[in-house]
Amino acid sequence: MSDVLAVTEHRRGELRDVSYEVITAGRELADATGGDLHLAVISGDTERFAEDLDREGVDYIHTVSDGEEFNHDVYVQAIEALHAELDPEVVVMPNSVNGLDYAPAVANRLDLPLATDAVGMEYDGGLTVTREMYGSKVETAVEVGGDQQAVTVRGAEWPAAEGVGDAEISAFDVDIDTDAGSTVTGFEEVGGGDVDISEADFIVSIGRGIEEEENLDLIRDLVEATDATLASSRPIVDNGWLPKNRQVGQSGKVVTPTVYLAIGISGAVQHVAGMKGADNIIAVNTDPNAPIFDIADYGIVGDLFEVVPELIEQFS
Ligand SMILES: Cc1cc2nc3c(=O)[nH]c(=O)nc-3n(C[C@H](O)[C@H](O)[C@H](O)COP(=O)(O)OP(=O)(O)OC[C@H]3O[C@@H](n4cnc5c(N)ncnc54)[C@H](O)[C@@H]3O)c2cc1C
């Protein structure tokens, strides 16, 4: 009993970034426990997903074909059955909307201690998980206890697994009880259309520095000129100027673009929690002491109402 089981995630036919991140987190853990890394691929185009997920460090991939999209009952029952078969030391799940739906149920049914929102994990005979508290101001080390554990890991905290692996891929048969309670009848996006900022490569993100809703048109012009995706800090969403699915941060989405252009955003810890994984952070702010400059790769100390029109002109 030293193996690790990591559960992957997909949505509307595409694997989510966190699927590659749980491989890295799971591999690190399996190296420490001295066991194998097993991946669970549940529902959707499992064959295609399994091929894509066969990255360096994965030993076994188990596919469970049942339905297309996420279904609570299918995930819970599939993981429960895999757990019974593999007897892993730790189950690693994404700390995503889906993960937080099924992970507590899995832990409850398997009577496992559950540590959520892990930003670090260490194993030394027992599992210790690093979690953030008080709006990411302090980190705590939590000794999870028990012989077997369940953990959800925060997105963008571990790098995505790369390389080509030679995992053994096999279909895992589970007798899913379809009368368990929930049925997926369709898929509807919440307001804001099909945009998923967590998948965007170039994000223009706007904060309270924009002052008025009407001024958002200026930012939309920049988004168009740069072919970027529009996102924001929380006050913009709280004001109802942009839909919730555009919010970056602790209570919004975690994004990992190549470029994150933060305009009129101060860089509060709750915002930074959602974008610190960006490859290149560029900040525009009138205040040279704004905390966003502490993490920015490039900074422009200036008035966005002067800088943004200039950027639009340069990119048009
Ligand atoms: C439990 C909890 C969860 C939270 N979750 C989130 C979250 O998910 N996401 C999030 O973003 N926040 C979140 N917050 C809120 C967070 O603490 C901050 O209040 C918020 O991020 C601030 O947004 P902001 O940077 O746009 O605004 P402000 O902090 O007001 O910053 C505005 C910035 O614009 C600059 N500025 C002003 N005028 C101009 C100009 N003309 N040109 C250029 N710069 C200008 C200012 O110098 C300032 O730095 C959360 C808070 C709590 C308590």
The ligand as an ORCA input file, in Angstrom:
! r2SCAN-3c Opt
* xyz 0 1
  C     -12.400     36.136      1.090
  C     -11.995     37.075     -0.004
  C     -11.904     36.591     -1.292
  C     -11.508     37.442     -2.328
  N     -11.391     36.949     -3.587
  C     -10.936     37.751     -4.564
  C     -10.727     37.232     -5.883
  O     -11.010     36.076     -6.186
  N     -10.240     38.084     -6.821
  C      -9.926     39.393     -6.555
  O      -9.464     40.095     -7.465
  N     -10.129     39.906     -5.331
  C     -10.634     39.120     -4.342
  N     -10.853     39.652     -3.117
  C     -10.732     41.107     -2.948
  C      -9.312     41.596     -2.760
  O      -8.979     41.590     -1.386
  C      -9.144     43.043     -3.283
  O     -10.066     43.881     -2.639
  C      -9.330     43.177     -4.788
  O      -8.529     42.232     -5.472
  C      -8.934     44.569     -5.234
  O      -9.235     44.724     -6.590
  P      -8.459     45.808     -7.445
  O      -7.009     45.546     -7.438
  O      -9.146     45.892     -8.770
  O      -8.827     47.171     -6.684
  P      -7.939     48.094     -5.746
  O      -7.259     47.356     -4.692
  O      -8.806     49.250     -5.382
  O      -6.785     48.600     -6.737
  C      -6.984     49.472     -7.798
  C      -5.614     49.825     -8.343
  O      -5.763     50.637     -9.488
  C      -4.735     51.625     -9.464
  N      -5.221     52.744    -10.271
  C      -6.173     53.662     -9.944
  N      -6.372     54.498    -10.976
  C      -5.532     54.108    -11.959
  C      -5.266     54.603    -13.269
  N      -5.909     55.666    -13.788
  N      -4.327     53.967    -14.018
  C      -3.637     52.885    -13.516
  N      -3.856     52.401    -12.281
  C      -4.799     53.003    -11.523
  C      -4.541     51.952     -8.006
  O      -3.252     52.488     -7.788
  C      -4.744     50.602     -7.353
  O      -3.511     49.935     -7.190
  C     -11.239     38.816     -2.065
  C     -11.340     39.291     -0.755
  C     -11.707     38.439      0.265
  C     -11.792     38.973      1.653
*
